[in-house]
Each structure stands twice: as structure tokens, then as C-alpha cells.
Amino acid sequence: MSLPVRTVLVNYRNMEKTIACIRALARMSVKPERVYLVDNASTEESRSTFKKAFPQGRSESFEIECFWNENNIGFAAACNQGIRAAKQSEFEGFLWLLNNDTLPEPDALKELLNVAVNTHAGITGSQIVDMQGNFAGGVGFVNSNYATVRRAASPEERGFNYVEGSSFLISPDCLRKAGELPEEYFLYFEESDYCYRARLAGFDIAWATRSIVRHDIGSSTGSEEGKGKVPFFIDCLMIRNRILFARKYMFPEFQVKVGLFLSLAIRVFRLQPLRAIKILQILASEESFRKFIQKNGGFYA
């Protein structure tokens, strides 16, 4: 199958894993024609590491176009840099947003395209497994009652309403109509929002369970999801963005507040009362959130 595809990778202080991902892309049976690498909070060390690995600025299979950002502008904003570069070059194919700490299996893109083309889906996701090969999701469910989310528990699940951002293939038509990723989340929930917007525009979302992508889960954020250990920065983002998403799409306000209360109550139950209080303070205003992002090394306009 020869369909034009370009890949967007966002790096944040993890260039060795990004290089491994690029090399995995070069080994696939169907390859992207170009990779957009966006390096957030770029350092001389990360640039040097990349240039040593790819002194010609390309792999043996495709061009690599790099963007070296002085600040960490967030995942969605960085992805949008790659998306805009594709648009400016008048590219009209598929765009594959892929986490930099993943290793796609050789047929990952081939299987993604098979499903995307046969279902006419606007967005198609892969089956995600951890580095040991254990099932780790790929799609999920947003509960509109309490603005909670749940990752798929097995490849047999159906009725999902979002694709996880670790492997996220956007069709040309969907990109034209749904536009760029929403940047107000900084990190997490932008993929849920984009899928929701795409569905409102009339697109289906699909899951290519034979497209296998290995994900070193949590390596880019410091989260240890499988062990129940979530850093405060990530925990706060997840709660804040869930509420932002729910209010943006006019979920029932009372139930949104109940969902927030339950989230904070769980932290208290885990003997984390100070965490619950700090999260509530950060959620108090947009300015509080902006300062929180800046304090943690990010840039939020």
C-alpha cells in the first residue's frame, strides 16, 4: 500500500529514545516519507545527540525535519508545529502522531493504513503494548456523566470514543475539517478533545488492533502508571484537563463538580490531603494554572 504518510514526534529531554523510535520507523514495512521532530526545551546536548545519530539530517529511509524549541510549549502545540509544516509544504496525506518513547512493530503503519482506508475513519489508533508485550490500551472511553475516562481493558472492547495520543493517525479529510490539536491542555486530554471534535464533524474513529506499538509508558513524563505512582505535575494536569474538557463540551456542571470532588476525595483517602489542597488552588484560576506550568519548566501562553 503506497499512501503518503508523515510522522510527527515530540521530544522532551529524551533524545536517546527518540532516536530509537526513528530507527524503528526506518525498519517498518511501510515507512513515512518524512518525520517532523519537535524538540521541546531543546538543549545543546539533545541537538548534539541527534546530529551524531543522523549527521546528514535524515535516516536511510526518510528526511527528518527538526524544530528546536527554546521552551517546553506542551505536547499539542509541538505537534501543531509539525502539522503546520506539513500544510505549508502542501502535503495532503495522512499524519501520524507518535510518542517518541515508542517502538512501532514492523507492520504498525501498514496495519494502521489498512484500517483507516477500509473504514474511512478520521482518526485511527494502534494497539499499545508495554515493553514486555503486555496489553496497555490504545483507545478509551470518556464518561460524559462525571467527566471520567477509562482506557480499554482488552483488544476486544468496542464503543470507545477516543484514540490515545501515543499512536494517532489523522486522515487528510479529517485534518482539513477538524483542524489542529487544541493547545489549551498543555499535556493530556488533547487527543480526547480532538476525537470528540472529529466525531462532531462527522468522522468515525477506528482501532487497528493488528498495528502494534510498544510504549515505554511514563518514560517521557516520569509517571509510573502501572505501579500507581503519578507525579504531582501529571496528577494535577489530568484532573484539570478532564474538567476543562467536560466544560468545553457542556457536560452537566453538577456531575463535573461531583467528579472533581471524588478525585480530590481519593487523594485524601490515599493520605495525600496536601496534594488535594494544592490541586484545588491551582484549579482556582487560569493565572494559577499558568504559573504552575511555568514553575514546572513549561511555557503556557
Buried (B, 14 or more C-beta within 10 A) or exposed (E): EEBBBBBBBBBBBBBEBBBBBBBBBBBBEBBBBBBBBBBBBBEEEBBEBBEEBBEEEBBEBBBBBBBBBEBBBBBBBBBBBBBEBBBEEEBEBBBBBBBBBBBBBEBBBBBBBBBBBEBEBBBBBBBBBBBEEEBBBBBBBBBBEBBBBEBBEEBEBEEBBBBBBBBBBBBBBBBEBBBBBBBBBBBBBBBBBBBBBBBEBEBEBBBBBBBBBBBBBBBBBEBEBEEEEBBBBBBBBBBBBBBBBBEBBEBEEEBBBBBBEEBBEEBEEEEBEEBBEBBBEBBEEEEEBBEBBEEBEBBBE
